[in-house]
Amino acid sequence: MCVYIITKHFYSIHDQIKEIFHLYLGFVMMRSLINTLVLIVFVVILSPILSHAESPAIFILGDSLFDVGTNTHILKSLAKANFPWYGVDFFNSTPNGRFSNGQNMADFTAKIAFGESVTSPPPFRSVYGDGVKSNEMLLEALDINSTRHWEGPIKNFSLASLKGKENPGKGINFASSGCGILDATSAIDQANSMTQQLTQVKFVFGNLSSQLGAHKALSLFEKSTFFICIGNNDVNFFALFRYKLDPDPYIDKLIQSYNKTLKSLYNLGARKFGIFGVPYVGCSPLLRVTIKAGNCSKTANDLAQQFNIKLERLLVQMKEDSEEMHYSYANSYNILYDIYTKPKTYNITYVNTACCGLGRFNAMSNCNPLAKLCKDRTAYLFWDVSHPSQYVAKIMVEKFAFGEPRYVGPITWSELVNL
């Protein structure tokens, strides 16, 4: 309309002058268009920052490698770590449900997204354990109003945060010691099974939807990263009790169940998955002590490798079939194998014996107040019969966060949380 009025006003001007004017007008309009486009791009780039998208929540599912106290709240659970010497190197030397002398893999995973001073998000059971003020506690755990200061993603790890105090990152931790891919595995230690953990995730989603609205809840899940660590107990169970059976049908059953887990989370809105493969578990004190010669369990290590190969194929296929799905696969088998076979490279002295325990390989009992406790925890690969020391947990997650393709792919965990 403006163009029509201006050109009408100059209709009687000489054609040459009019042509010059039209050229000028075209330039002004083009410049205006460019400025508009620049403004749009600026808003698009800035909008995630304005919406605090640089600090997404993280949700953790799995077993004892990522458990930060879930089983403490499960009365019937047989696998608990809420007594000394667990937590001897944690804040105030406090036993806290982690199967570690200090922080565990869940804690170092949280640091990837929220900075060095952060520990794992709180366990679901601690938020909804008694049902008192549960809704408020959920919003606090997720820090919906962004009241806390977040350092942001880190480039490397240190243990400087041990001088401070526990500072749970945004999200919820559902991991339960003894959990397996199969519910039958979880039943051995009365752990929260993967089926139960998925039910808890759905409960959180439903609760958020009712408080924030379905759209905001879905948006939160889409931007958040879901870390999953399961399969270790299924492999251990097979190596200890079912090693004479054909492993192929068992592995296929595990993969089918894992596929259902991933699809359930995807259907809830999850789009970013940090997947922890089964480690080099056959050389843990737990399995070595069951073999007369004290060797590593070849059955367990072979099964872990076969499972991991099929798990990676599953992830590749799911990414092809699922819109906007992203994943980062952590090859825990390779890093634990490298530490075990080349301990001096990592300044580790003891790879066969647990730091805390009794008897052969310190694996004739779990860590407890009566067990022998090593003085230098950083010299040990294993803290107890099957869990890495805090020092090794840091090394492992650091490789997943920033390491080379031998340890993580197709992208790193740090790249995943920043998508």
TINUDREN-919006 format. One record per residue (C-alpha): residue in three letters; z, x negated, y. Coordinates in pm, 1 decimal, always signed. Layout:
! residues N
+-----+----------+----------+----------+
!   r !       c3 !       c1 !       c2 !
+-----+----------+----------+----------+
! ALA !        Z !        X !        Y !
...
+-----+----------+----------+----------+
This chain:
! residues 419
+-----+----------+----------+----------+
!   r !       c3 !       c1 !       c2 !
+-----+----------+----------+----------+
! MET !     +0.0 !     +0.0 !     +0.0 !
! CYS !    +86.8 !   -284.2 !   +238.8 !
! VAL !   -240.3 !   -459.2 !   +159.4 !
! TYR !   -436.8 !   -139.6 !   +237.6 !
! ILE !   -273.4 !    -94.8 !   +580.0 !
! ILE !   -327.4 !   -455.0 !   +684.8 !
! THR !   -692.0 !   -470.0 !   +575.4 !
! LYS !   -761.2 !   -138.5 !   +750.4 !
! HIS !   -613.2 !   -272.2 !  +1073.3 !
! PHE !   -845.5 !   -571.8 !  +1062.9 !
! TYR !  -1150.0 !   -378.2 !   +946.8 !
! SER !  -1340.2 !   -439.8 !  +1269.2 !
! ILE !  -1277.4 !   -815.8 !  +1279.7 !
! HIS !  -1564.3 !  -1048.6 !  +1222.2 !
! ASP !  -1641.8 !  -1100.7 !   +852.0 !
! GLN !  -1570.4 !  -1473.7 !   +867.9 !
! ILE !  -1226.3 !  -1421.4 !  +1017.7 !
! LYS !  -1160.7 !  -1144.4 !   +765.8 !
! GLU !  -1255.3 !  -1375.7 !   +478.2 !
! ILE !  -1012.6 !  -1639.0 !   +602.9 !
! PHE !   -741.0 !  -1376.5 !   +625.5 !
! HIS !   -803.7 !  -1255.7 !   +269.6 !
! LEU !   -777.0 !  -1610.9 !   +142.0 !
! TYR !   -448.2 !  -1651.7 !   +325.4 !
! LEU !   -320.8 !  -1319.5 !   +197.1 !
! GLY !   -413.3 !  -1418.1 !   -158.6 !
! PHE !   -221.4 !  -1743.0 !   -118.0 !
! VAL !    +87.5 !  -1561.2 !     +9.4 !
! MET !    +73.9 !  -1311.5 !   -276.8 !
! MET !    +26.0 !  -1587.2 !   -534.7 !
! ARG !   +316.4 !  -1783.1 !   -390.2 !
! SER !   +529.6 !  -1470.8 !   -396.2 !
! LEU !   +433.6 !  -1414.2 !   -759.2 !
! ILE !   +525.5 !  -1770.1 !   -850.7 !
! ASN !   +860.7 !  -1739.1 !   -674.3 !
! THR !   +925.2 !  -1414.0 !   -859.7 !
! LEU !   +844.1 !  -1574.8 !  -1194.1 !
! VAL !  +1068.6 !  -1870.7 !  -1114.4 !
! LEU !  +1350.7 !  -1628.6 !  -1032.8 !
! ILE !  +1298.7 !  -1441.2 !  -1360.3 !
! VAL !  +1299.8 !  -1762.3 !  -1565.4 !
! PHE !  +1612.6 !  -1879.6 !  -1382.2 !
! VAL !  +1793.9 !  -1555.2 !  -1460.2 !
! VAL !  +1687.6 !  -1568.5 !  -1826.2 !
! ILE !  +1810.4 !  -1926.0 !  -1860.6 !
! LEU !  +2133.1 !  -1861.5 !  -1675.9 !
! SER !  +2222.3 !  -1530.3 !  -1838.3 !
! PRO !  +2366.8 !  -1682.0 !  -2160.8 !
! ILE !  +2592.6 !  -1899.2 !  -1946.3 !
! LEU !  +2702.1 !  -1600.2 !  -1741.3 !
! SER !  +2780.7 !  -1412.3 !  -2062.1 !
! HIS !  +2987.4 !  -1706.9 !  -2196.1 !
! ALA !  +2742.3 !  -1748.5 !  -2484.3 !
! GLU !  +2805.4 !  -2123.2 !  -2491.0 !
! SER !  +3138.1 !  -2058.0 !  -2668.0 !
! PRO !  +3058.4 !  -1819.8 !  -2954.2 !
! ALA !  +3322.2 !  -1720.3 !  -3202.2 !
! ILE !  +3317.1 !  -1869.3 !  -3550.1 !
! PHE !  +3398.7 !  -1686.7 !  -3871.1 !
! ILE !  +3501.6 !  -1885.0 !  -4179.3 !
! LEU !  +3485.5 !  -1763.4 !  -4539.1 !
! GLY !  +3560.3 !  -1952.9 !  -4856.3 !
! ASP !  +3821.3 !  -2138.8 !  -5057.3 !
! SER !  +4104.6 !  -2389.9 !  -5016.5 !
! LEU !  +3890.5 !  -2649.1 !  -4839.5 !
! PHE !  +3884.2 !  -2408.6 !  -4542.3 !
! ASP !  +4204.4 !  -2207.9 !  -4600.2 !
! VAL !  +4446.8 !  -2238.5 !  -4306.7 !
! GLY !  +4725.8 !  -2019.3 !  -4434.3 !
! THR !  +4571.7 !  -1708.1 !  -4586.1 !
! ASN !  +4749.8 !  -1748.1 !  -4918.5 !
! THR !  +5086.5 !  -1781.0 !  -4747.6 !
! HIS !  +5049.0 !  -1410.1 !  -4667.4 !
! ILE !  +4946.6 !  -1312.0 !  -5022.8 !
! LEU !  +5261.2 !  -1241.8 !  -5222.1 !
! LYS !  +5099.4 !  -1280.1 !  -5566.6 !
! SER !  +4897.6 !  -1588.7 !  -5483.8 !
! LEU !  +4957.0 !  -1885.3 !  -5715.6 !
! ALA !  +4795.5 !  -2138.0 !  -5481.6 !
! LYS !  +5005.1 !  -2197.7 !  -5171.3 !
! ALA !  +5067.3 !  -2491.5 !  -4941.6 !
! ASN !  +5350.6 !  -2372.6 !  -4720.0 !
! PHE !  +5597.8 !  -2641.9 !  -4828.2 !
! PRO !  +5631.4 !  -3023.2 !  -4798.3 !
! TRP !  +5458.6 !  -3258.8 !  -4832.4 !
! TYR !  +5169.4 !  -3046.4 !  -4710.7 !
! GLY !  +5130.9 !  -3074.2 !  -4334.9 !
! VAL !  +5319.3 !  -3406.4 !  -4314.9 !
! ASP !  +5065.5 !  -3528.3 !  -4056.5 !
! PHE !  +5014.0 !  -3191.5 !  -3889.5 !
! PHE !  +5173.7 !  -3096.0 !  -3557.7 !
! ASN !  +5551.9 !  -3148.6 !  -3591.0 !
! SER !  +5493.0 !  -3229.6 !  -3962.8 !
! THR !  +5478.2 !  -2857.7 !  -4032.0 !
! PRO !  +5363.5 !  -2713.0 !  -4367.9 !
! ASN !  +5117.9 !  -2444.7 !  -4261.8 !
! GLY !  +4919.0 !  -2329.9 !  -4562.7 !
! ARG !  +4651.8 !  -2599.7 !  -4536.0 !
! PHE !  +4587.2 !  -2798.6 !  -4853.6 !
! SER !  +4594.3 !  -3120.1 !  -4655.4 !
! ASN !  +4831.3 !  -3375.0 !  -4510.6 !
! GLY !  +4708.8 !  -3265.3 !  -4167.0 !
! GLN !  +4406.0 !  -3082.0 !  -4035.1 !
! ASN !  +4140.7 !  -2970.5 !  -4280.6 !
! MET !  +3767.3 !  -2904.4 !  -4273.9 !
! ALA !  +3806.6 !  -2568.9 !  -4100.4 !
! ASP !  +3984.2 !  -2740.5 !  -3811.9 !
! PHE !  +3714.8 !  -3002.6 !  -3767.0 !
! THR !  +3448.2 !  -2734.5 !  -3794.1 !
! ALA !  +3610.1 !  -2543.4 !  -3506.5 !
! LYS !  +3599.4 !  -2856.4 !  -3292.2 !
! ILE !  +3219.7 !  -2860.1 !  -3314.8 !
! ALA !  +3205.7 !  -2541.5 !  -3108.5 !
! PHE !  +3516.7 !  -2557.6 !  -2892.6 !
! GLY !  +3619.7 !  -2918.4 !  -2838.0 !
! GLU !  +3855.7 !  -3179.7 !  -2973.0 !
! SER !  +4184.6 !  -3004.4 !  -2892.1 !
! VAL !  +4099.1 !  -2696.1 !  -3100.4 !
! THR !  +4202.3 !  -2609.1 !  -3454.7 !
! SER !  +4067.4 !  -2340.8 !  -3687.8 !
! PRO !  +4076.2 !  -1975.7 !  -3584.4 !
! PRO !  +4378.2 !  -1793.3 !  -3729.4 !
! PRO !  +4370.5 !  -1646.8 !  -4079.5 !
! PHE !  +4280.3 !  -1278.6 !  -4100.8 !
! ARG !  +4604.7 !  -1211.9 !  -4284.4 !
! SER !  +4809.4 !  -1341.7 !  -3992.3 !
! VAL !  +4630.5 !  -1104.9 !  -3754.6 !
! TYR !  +4639.8 !   -796.4 !  -3975.6 !
! GLY !  +4925.8 !   -886.0 !  -4205.7 !
! ASP !  +5172.9 !   -621.0 !  -4094.6 !
! GLY !  +4948.0 !   -399.1 !  -3885.3 !
! VAL !  +5169.3 !   -433.7 !  -3577.3 !
! LYS !  +4961.6 !   -476.0 !  -3260.2 !
! SER !  +4670.0 !   -578.1 !  -3478.7 !
! ASN !  +4402.9 !   -465.2 !  -3234.2 !
! GLU !  +4551.1 !   -669.3 !  -2950.8 !
! MET !  +4587.1 !   -971.4 !  -3178.2 !
! LEU !  +4222.4 !   -946.0 !  -3279.5 !
! LEU !  +4102.6 !   -945.9 !  -2918.4 !
! GLU !  +4331.3 !  -1239.8 !  -2849.1 !
! ALA !  +4197.0 !  -1431.2 !  -3148.1 !
! LEU !  +3840.8 !  -1372.1 !  -3029.9 !
! ASP !  +3940.0 !  -1434.3 !  -2667.4 !
! ILE !  +3716.3 !  -1151.2 !  -2551.2 !
! ASN !  +3823.1 !  -1193.3 !  -2189.1 !
! SER !  +3779.1 !  -1572.3 !  -2199.6 !
! THR !  +4125.8 !  -1641.1 !  -2066.0 !
! ARG !  +4151.8 !  -1984.5 !  -2227.8 !
! HIS !  +3972.3 !  -2299.4 !  -2124.1 !
! TRP !  +3721.1 !  -2432.0 !  -2373.6 !
! GLU !  +3612.4 !  -2793.6 !  -2369.5 !
! GLY !  +3274.1 !  -2715.4 !  -2518.3 !
! PRO !  +3087.2 !  -2883.4 !  -2803.7 !
! ILE !  +3178.1 !  -3244.8 !  -2880.2 !
! LYS !  +2960.7 !  -3543.0 !  -2969.6 !
! ASN !  +3205.8 !  -3712.2 !  -3206.2 !
! PHE !  +3549.4 !  -3665.8 !  -3356.8 !
! SER !  +3877.9 !  -3842.4 !  -3305.4 !
! LEU !  +4231.4 !  -3750.4 !  -3402.6 !
! ALA !  +4362.8 !  -3751.2 !  -3048.1 !
! SER !  +4439.0 !  -3380.8 !  -3073.1 !
! LEU !  +4725.4 !  -3457.0 !  -3311.4 !
! LYS !  +4929.7 !  -3554.2 !  -3007.1 !
! GLY !  +4903.8 !  -3201.0 !  -2872.4 !
! LYS !  +4975.4 !  -2873.1 !  -3043.8 !
! GLU !  +4786.1 !  -2627.5 !  -3257.6 !
! ASN !  +4527.2 !  -2441.8 !  -3050.9 !
! PRO !  +4326.9 !  -2193.6 !  -3260.4 !
! GLY !  +3963.3 !  -2155.4 !  -3163.2 !
! LYS !  +3787.3 !  -1821.2 !  -3116.2 !
! GLY !  +3719.2 !  -1628.5 !  -3433.8 !
! ILE !  +3880.1 !  -1542.1 !  -3765.0 !
! ASN !  +3932.9 !  -1747.2 !  -4081.8 !
! PHE !  +3910.5 !  -1545.0 !  -4405.9 !
! ALA !  +3915.6 !  -1838.5 !  -4652.7 !
! SER !  +4158.7 !  -1817.6 !  -4942.6 !
! SER !  +4257.2 !  -2094.2 !  -5183.0 !
! GLY !  +4132.9 !  -2022.6 !  -5534.5 !
! CYS !  +3844.6 !  -1805.8 !  -5417.0 !
! GLY !  +3517.3 !  -1836.1 !  -5605.1 !
! ILE !  +3171.1 !  -1694.3 !  -5579.0 !
! LEU !  +3261.2 !  -1466.8 !  -5868.4 !
! ASP !  +3555.2 !  -1230.4 !  -5835.7 !
! ALA !  +3664.5 !  -1334.2 !  -6186.3 !
! THR !  +3719.5 !  -1688.8 !  -6059.9 !
! SER !  +3930.6 !  -1565.4 !  -5768.6 !
! ALA !  +4148.4 !  -1365.6 !  -6006.1 !
! ILE !  +4277.9 !  -1684.5 !  -6174.9 !
! ASP !  +4489.1 !  -1780.0 !  -5871.0 !
! GLN !  +4519.0 !  -1425.8 !  -5732.0 !
! ALA !  +4318.2 !  -1532.6 !  -5429.1 !
! ASN !  +4135.5 !  -1312.9 !  -5183.7 !
! SER !  +3800.5 !  -1280.1 !  -5356.0 !
! MET !  +3468.2 !  -1301.0 !  -5174.2 !
! THR !  +3440.9 !   -924.0 !  -5213.3 !
! GLN !  +3775.5 !   -886.8 !  -5034.9 !
! GLN !  +3677.1 !  -1134.4 !  -4764.3 !
! LEU !  +3357.3 !   -941.3 !  -4697.1 !
! THR !  +3560.9 !   -621.3 !  -4673.4 !
! GLN !  +3780.5 !   -792.7 !  -4414.7 !
! VAL !  +3474.3 !   -903.1 !  -4215.9 !
! LYS !  +3349.9 !   -542.6 !  -4216.2 !
! PHE !  +3693.6 !   -428.2 !  -4102.5 !
! VAL !  +3682.4 !   -670.3 !  -3808.8 !
! PHE !  +3333.6 !   -552.6 !  -3715.9 !
! GLY !  +3440.5 !   -188.7 !  -3730.3 !
! ASN !  +3750.5 !   -258.7 !  -3524.2 !
! LEU !  +3550.0 !   -443.3 !  -3260.2 !
! SER !  +3294.9 !   -162.5 !  -3250.6 !
! SER !  +3564.7 !    +93.4 !  -3181.9 !
! GLN !  +3717.7 !   -115.9 !  -2902.0 !
! LEU !  +3413.1 !   -275.0 !  -2740.6 !
! GLY !  +3127.6 !    -55.6 !  -2857.0 !
! ALA !  +2884.6 !   -113.2 !  -3142.3 !
! HIS !  +2631.8 !   -295.6 !  -2923.3 !
! LYS !  +2881.3 !   -558.8 !  -2802.3 !
! ALA !  +3023.4 !   -604.2 !  -3152.7 !
! LEU !  +2674.6 !   -657.6 !  -3292.9 !
! SER !  +2591.0 !   -901.0 !  -3013.0 !
! LEU !  +2907.4 !  -1100.3 !  -3085.2 !
! PHE !  +2821.5 !  -1128.3 !  -3455.5 !
! GLU !  +2463.2 !  -1229.2 !  -3379.2 !
! LYS !  +2572.8 !  -1512.8 !  -3148.4 !
! SER !  +2862.0 !  -1631.7 !  -3365.0 !
! THR !  +2835.4 !  -1882.7 !  -3649.4 !
! PHE !  +2948.4 !  -1796.0 !  -4001.4 !
! PHE !  +3066.2 !  -2091.9 !  -4210.7 !
! ILE !  +3088.3 !  -2043.6 !  -4587.8 !
! CYS !  +3249.3 !  -2276.6 !  -4840.8 !
! ILE !  +3253.8 !  -2140.4 !  -5196.3 !
! GLY !  +3150.5 !  -2252.7 !  -5543.1 !
! ASN !  +3395.3 !  -2536.3 !  -5598.5 !
! ASN !  +3634.2 !  -2328.1 !  -5807.7 !
! ASP !  +3351.2 !  -2173.0 !  -6008.1 !
! VAL !  +3230.5 !  -2521.5 !  -6105.2 !
! ASN !  +3582.5 !  -2641.6 !  -6185.1 !
! PHE !  +3645.8 !  -2333.0 !  -6396.4 !
! PHE !  +3329.4 !  -2390.6 !  -6598.4 !
! ALA !  +3405.3 !  -2761.7 !  -6647.6 !
! LEU !  +3760.6 !  -2693.0 !  -6763.9 !
! PHE !  +3713.0 !  -2387.8 !  -6984.8 !
! ARG !  +3346.2 !  -2301.0 !  -7048.2 !
! TYR !  +3172.3 !  -2637.0 !  -7070.0 !
! LYS !  +3034.4 !  -2559.8 !  -7419.4 !
! LEU !  +2830.0 !  -2267.1 !  -7288.2 !
! ASP !  +2477.3 !  -2283.1 !  -7148.4 !
! PRO !  +2516.9 !  -2353.8 !  -6774.3 !
! ASP !  +2182.0 !  -2205.2 !  -6665.7 !
! PRO !  +2275.9 !  -1834.9 !  -6695.7 !
! TYR !  +2606.1 !  -1913.8 !  -6525.9 !
! ILE !  +2435.8 !  -2083.0 !  -6231.9 !
! ASP !  +2189.4 !  -1794.9 !  -6198.3 !
! LYS !  +2480.0 !  -1552.6 !  -6188.2 !
! LEU !  +2646.5 !  -1758.3 !  -5914.8 !
! ILE !  +2328.0 !  -1766.4 !  -5706.2 !
! GLN !  +2274.6 !  -1392.4 !  -5742.1 !
! SER !  +2628.7 !  -1326.0 !  -5622.9 !
! TYR !  +2591.9 !  -1573.9 !  -5336.2 !
! ASN !  +2271.6 !  -1398.2 !  -5232.6 !
! LYS !  +2458.1 !  -1066.8 !  -5210.9 !
! THR !  +2723.4 !  -1230.5 !  -4993.6 !
! LEU !  +2466.5 !  -1367.0 !  -4748.4 !
! LYS !  +2278.2 !  -1037.0 !  -4732.5 !
! SER !  +2599.8 !   -844.0 !  -4667.9 !
! LEU !  +2679.8 !  -1068.3 !  -4372.1 !
! TYR !  +2322.7 !  -1051.9 !  -4245.7 !
! ASN !  +2329.9 !   -673.2 !  -4257.3 !
! LEU !  +2641.8 !   -682.2 !  -4037.9 !
! GLY !  +2451.4 !   -880.7 !  -3776.8 !
! ALA !  +2525.4 !  -1241.4 !  -3877.5 !
! ARG !  +2228.4 !  -1467.0 !  -3802.0 !
! LYS !  +2370.0 !  -1820.5 !  -3805.2 !
! PHE !  +2506.7 !  -1964.6 !  -4130.3 !
! GLY !  +2675.9 !  -2299.5 !  -4187.4 !
! ILE !  +2666.2 !  -2344.6 !  -4564.9 !
! PHE !  +2888.8 !  -2592.9 !  -4747.3 !
! GLY !  +2741.1 !  -2708.7 !  -5079.4 !
! VAL !  +2953.6 !  -2783.9 !  -5384.4 !
! PRO !  +3087.2 !  -3142.5 !  -5356.3 !
! TYR !  +3097.4 !  -3427.7 !  -5605.7 !
! VAL !  +3388.6 !  -3251.1 !  -5773.0 !
! GLY !  +3375.4 !  -3414.6 !  -6115.3 !
! CYS !  +3562.8 !  -3723.4 !  -5997.1 !
! SER !  +3862.0 !  -3543.6 !  -5850.3 !
! PRO !  +4202.1 !  -3631.9 !  -6000.5 !
! LEU !  +4219.8 !  -3270.9 !  -6126.1 !
! LEU !  +3924.8 !  -3320.2 !  -6360.1 !
! ARG !  +3972.5 !  -3689.3 !  -6439.6 !
! VAL !  +4321.9 !  -3626.5 !  -6575.4 !
! THR !  +4182.0 !  -3381.4 !  -6832.5 !
! ILE !  +3956.9 !  -3648.7 !  -6985.1 !
! LYS !  +4122.5 !  -3892.5 !  -7225.4 !
! ALA !  +3943.2 !  -4197.5 !  -7092.4 !
! GLY !  +4002.4 !  -4089.3 !  -6734.5 !
! ASN !  +3633.2 !  -4073.9 !  -6654.4 !
! CYS !  +3463.6 !  -3839.4 !  -6412.2 !
! SER !  +3354.1 !  -3502.8 !  -6549.4 !
! LYS !  +2978.3 !  -3527.9 !  -6595.8 !
! THR !  +2969.9 !  -3156.0 !  -6673.6 !
! ALA !  +3114.9 !  -3067.6 !  -6334.3 !
! ASN !  +2895.2 !  -3306.3 !  -6135.7 !
! ASP !  +2578.1 !  -3196.7 !  -6315.0 !
! LEU !  +2662.8 !  -2831.0 !  -6262.8 !
! ALA !  +2732.0 !  -2893.2 !  -5893.9 !
! GLN !  +2393.6 !  -3060.8 !  -5849.6 !
! GLN !  +2206.8 !  -2784.6 !  -6032.0 !
! PHE !  +2383.2 !  -2518.2 !  -5830.7 !
! ASN !  +2315.1 !  -2692.3 !  -5499.3 !
! ILE !  +1943.2 !  -2720.5 !  -5572.5 !
! LYS !  +1917.2 !  -2346.9 !  -5633.3 !
! LEU !  +2138.4 !  -2270.0 !  -5334.5 !
! GLU !  +1904.8 !  -2461.7 !  -5103.6 !
! ARG !  +1607.4 !  -2271.3 !  -5246.2 !
! LEU !  +1790.5 !  -1946.8 !  -5180.5 !
! LEU !  +1851.1 !  -2043.3 !  -4817.7 !
! VAL !  +1487.5 !  -2140.6 !  -4762.0 !
! GLN !  +1370.6 !  -1811.5 !  -4910.9 !
! MET !  +1618.2 !  -1606.8 !  -4710.5 !
! LYS !  +1506.3 !  -1769.7 !  -4385.5 !
! GLU !  +1145.3 !  -1682.6 !  -4468.5 !
! ASP !  +1235.2 !  -1321.8 !  -4546.3 !
! SER !  +1497.4 !  -1257.6 !  -4277.2 !
! GLU !  +1415.7 !  -1227.1 !  -3909.9 !
! GLU !  +1601.8 !  -1464.6 !  -3675.3 !
! MET !  +1809.9 !  -1609.1 !  -3959.5 !
! HIS !  +1917.7 !  -1972.9 !  -3910.4 !
! TYR !  +2110.4 !  -2197.5 !  -4145.9 !
! SER !  +2243.3 !  -2548.6 !  -4180.0 !
! TYR !  +2312.3 !  -2673.9 !  -4530.5 !
! ALA !  +2587.9 !  -2934.0 !  -4563.6 !
! ASN !  +2524.8 !  -3165.8 !  -4858.2 !
! SER !  +2888.7 !  -3229.5 !  -4940.3 !
! TYR !  +2786.1 !  -3369.2 !  -5279.3 !
! ASN !  +2606.2 !  -3665.1 !  -5120.9 !
! ILE !  +2874.8 !  -3756.7 !  -4871.1 !
! LEU !  +3157.3 !  -3736.8 !  -5126.3 !
! TYR !  +2948.1 !  -3938.7 !  -5372.6 !
! ASP !  +2888.8 !  -4205.9 !  -5107.4 !
! ILE !  +3257.8 !  -4224.6 !  -5020.3 !
! TYR !  +3353.8 !  -4242.8 !  -5387.7 !
! THR !  +3102.9 !  -4513.1 !  -5481.9 !
! LYS !  +3124.1 !  -4716.1 !  -5157.6 !
! PRO !  +3481.9 !  -4665.4 !  -5036.1 !
! LYS !  +3501.6 !  -4991.6 !  -4838.9 !
! THR !  +3224.1 !  -4864.7 !  -4611.1 !
! TYR !  +3467.7 !  -4595.3 !  -4499.0 !
! ASN !  +3781.0 !  -4816.4 !  -4503.6 !
! ILE !  +3916.1 !  -4630.7 !  -4806.3 !
! THR !  +4105.8 !  -4809.9 !  -5085.1 !
! TYR !  +4198.5 !  -4543.8 !  -5341.4 !
! VAL !  +3941.2 !  -4298.2 !  -5478.8 !
! ASN !  +4082.5 !  -4210.7 !  -5822.8 !
! THR !  +4445.7 !  -4136.3 !  -5743.3 !
! ALA !  +4583.9 !  -3860.3 !  -5525.2 !
! CYS !  +4805.2 !  -3952.5 !  -5232.8 !
! CYS !  +5064.1 !  -3688.6 !  -5323.4 !
! GLY !  +5154.7 !  -3595.6 !  -5680.3 !
! LEU !  +5311.7 !  -3716.1 !  -6005.2 !
! GLY !  +5197.0 !  -3876.4 !  -6330.3 !
! ARG !  +4854.0 !  -4001.0 !  -6422.8 !
! PHE !  +4628.7 !  -4023.1 !  -6116.3 !
! ASN !  +4913.8 !  -3838.7 !  -5939.2 !
! ALA !  +4745.7 !  -3533.2 !  -6088.4 !
! MET !  +5006.3 !  -3414.6 !  -6336.8 !
! SER !  +5151.4 !  -3187.6 !  -6068.4 !
! ASN !  +5053.7 !  -3043.1 !  -5735.2 !
! CYS !  +5188.6 !  -3196.4 !  -5418.3 !
! ASN !  +5548.9 !  -3081.2 !  -5365.2 !
! PRO !  +5877.4 !  -3208.8 !  -5216.4 !
! LEU !  +5957.0 !  -3397.6 !  -5539.1 !
! ALA !  +5617.3 !  -3564.8 !  -5569.0 !
! LYS !  +5536.9 !  -3923.7 !  -5481.2 !
! LEU !  +5393.7 !  -3951.5 !  -5130.5 !
! CYS !  +5174.0 !  -4243.0 !  -5029.0 !
! LYS !  +5247.3 !  -4415.7 !  -4699.1 !
! ASP !  +4894.6 !  -4472.0 !  -4569.1 !
! ARG !  +4710.2 !  -4141.7 !  -4601.8 !
! THR !  +4392.4 !  -4286.7 !  -4447.6 !
! ALA !  +4355.9 !  -4519.3 !  -4746.6 !
! TYR !  +4308.7 !  -4227.9 !  -4987.6 !
! LEU !  +4004.7 !  -4015.2 !  -5060.8 !
! PHE !  +4214.9 !  -3738.4 !  -5216.7 !
! TRP !  +4528.7 !  -3593.0 !  -5063.2 !
! ASP !  +4630.1 !  -3398.0 !  -5376.3 !
! VAL !  +4466.3 !  -3314.4 !  -5709.4 !
! SER !  +4145.9 !  -3175.7 !  -5559.0 !
! HIS !  +4150.5 !  -3175.5 !  -5178.0 !
! PRO !  +4040.5 !  -3450.6 !  -4941.4 !
! SER !  +4280.0 !  -3617.5 !  -4702.4 !
! GLN !  +4263.1 !  -3531.8 !  -4335.3 !
! TYR !  +4083.9 !  -3862.7 !  -4275.6 !
! VAL !  +3809.6 !  -3780.6 !  -4527.4 !
! ALA !  +3778.1 !  -3419.5 !  -4407.8 !
! LYS !  +3701.5 !  -3558.4 !  -4062.6 !
! ILE !  +3438.2 !  -3795.9 !  -4201.9 !
! MET !  +3269.1 !  -3518.4 !  -4400.3 !
! VAL !  +3246.8 !  -3263.9 !  -4119.2 !
! GLU !  +3132.6 !  -3534.2 !  -3878.4 !
! LYS !  +2836.6 !  -3599.7 !  -4109.6 !
! PHE !  +2757.1 !  -3228.0 !  -4119.3 !
! ALA !  +2784.6 !  -3197.5 !  -3743.0 !
! PHE !  +2587.3 !  -3503.4 !  -3637.3 !
! GLY !  +2456.3 !  -3673.5 !  -3951.9 !
! GLU !  +2120.9 !  -3760.6 !  -4099.8 !
! PRO !  +1911.2 !  -3543.9 !  -4339.0 !
! ARG !  +2086.0 !  -3693.2 !  -4643.1 !
! TYR !  +2396.3 !  -3502.2 !  -4539.9 !
! VAL !  +2274.0 !  -3195.4 !  -4351.2 !
! GLY !  +1957.5 !  -2997.5 !  -4288.7 !
! PRO !  +1726.7 !  -2858.3 !  -4170.0 !
! ILE !  +1946.1 !  -2875.4 !  -3856.9 !
! THR !  +2298.8 !  -3005.4 !  -3803.9 !
! TRP !  +2607.2 !  -2789.2 !  -3766.0 !
! SER !  +2633.4 !  -2886.9 !  -3399.4 !
! GLU !  +2275.4 !  -2773.4 !  -3342.5 !
! LEU !  +2346.9 !  -2451.2 !  -3527.5 !
! VAL !  +2644.6 !  -2346.5 !  -3314.7 !
! ASN !  +2444.3 !  -2413.9 !  -2998.1 !
! LEU !  +2141.8 !  -2201.6 !  -3090.9 !
+-----+----------+----------+----------+
